[in-house]
Amino acid sequence: MNSKSMKKYGPVFLLPTMVAFTIGFIAPFLLGIYLSFCEFTTVTDAKFVGLKNYIRFWNDPSDVFVHSLWFTTLFTIVSVIVINVIGFAVALALTKKIKGTNVFRTVFFMPNLIGGLVLGYIWQLLLNGILYQFQRNLKYDEIYGFVGLLILMCWQQIGYMMIIYISGIQNIPGELIEAAKIDGASPRQILKNVTIPMVMPSITICTFLTLTNSFKLFDQNLALTDGDPSKMSEMLALNIYNTFYGRNGWEGVGQAKAVIFFIMVAAIALIQNYLTRSKEVQQ
């Protein structure tokens, strides 16, 4: 099929996809925004109430949305740093000529293949078993939940980021490394002035993935710390879920929180995209 035919019949082939996208995403998305301004129990009995839902959860002292926001933000910052630093260090080690590198890569990557809920319950048993020796558990204090979530997230995500970093490191021209060694550069100088600048695309990808994955964390949080009576270990996605399904008459408030959550995630994506493009222009 030539380009002229493609231009003529392209919309015909595109139409089913656009219809499905509209029905499956755009229409529910717009309906969700509208429902955030309504009180409802089902879609058919929605009653428009303006900004009442948005004001309601900010002013409710029993709701921990603001705490969940700060808890999620802090967790995201720490997890992004820890996961990427360790993932990059492991990738550097496994690109050296040592025996068994393929086995180690497989072992590190395997946790990423396990579902979040399964991982959450496994680590809940392991960590609570250890903390029980000190008369503590993951729900005793928010710091225990925070550290438990961080350990789980690192265990699951480091292997995935490692694969991306390995790909970036292996794409560095060998001649460039050899030239740096001939010029007398130390391993530390090679890492700082050659390796890191050359793997910046991989660093950007991994930073974005860990940023969004950490900020949107739900299933691991649900399995690991849900049921915390103080809700101090409750992250944003779980807070929205518990508001929508756990508090009668708060469906509209839960929907309002979901809209704010979407705006936050979209803002993170746009900022990340802007920073990526800026670096590409500078290079």
Steps between C-alpha positions, in 0.01 A plus 500: 500500500651834389506822700204644308282203592619518858386862526167407346418190702704572815208659690287191426751272673554753779130543575444173699800578721379854564148379581638243746732761655212744538270243660767341720695810609383846394132458593568346847770761562268792426221334700740459793584870494130587499426259788768668711263798515202284599358303790406150385476133584453393137560685176127541440424689825786753484411843641722797414643669813782714357827505695348348813687169461836672455444720807366212706810283515739793554300614803417158649730437801428123489630471143874441450523606136752778568716266708475237225619763250811582704563134582478410130724790398770408753478132407531587129810716552678239713406204278607679179845571647554158659369290210695687233827516694493129585368401156779695329765355734378144436495565125860623513606189691320263263654656187845403622652177376413282798365146505127445539382845389205358304385304805524809722307709246221243495486478879486879541231533232270220622326699781360734236301209356306445824175689551488787746235346727690172525822686580320710758365200691833315479694796640231564760560149639879536485523848652234442765679178593820696562329791677304260721826419676502861620124514581439715191329464162468700178189677632656600833631831364515669162880472486472120498249515215721747313812284529303184416358657184846627404656153541221341295522764226878471477486120487248513215630792294881491523530203263283666236696825513823298495407353159444849357831625643686194366363574153623860524844403631550235231425761231797713608766467227795297627738733318382787718584312819838392361582857397420623852727232650784590263464864604555388860143532629431314824196268533324774696569758229380259230179445694441873552608637160424212262262237635238719671470756215470217246222322690294814566211371279483188718516713817213712371286196421569333835437821694164546330398136554593495867342842553162402355504145643573628851247783488223272370580211737181323603495120507819461708372762745164321519660162572779618731347764727123522436314472827730744679255655751672840489524490116839669529652253251225564245621631164292710262361224278395292801349806669286566192395134486403494869308827466303384197421147615537522877302811599130509425393828341857595410498370141512854361786591732691191387444602140623853575816354653547285190486807276763678711712184494477488120608865475804427721607198294447693174707791636784262592493351148501844335787629718700184431435535126606867508823423685578214258450722196711775656789258553469376140519858370807574715673188374 
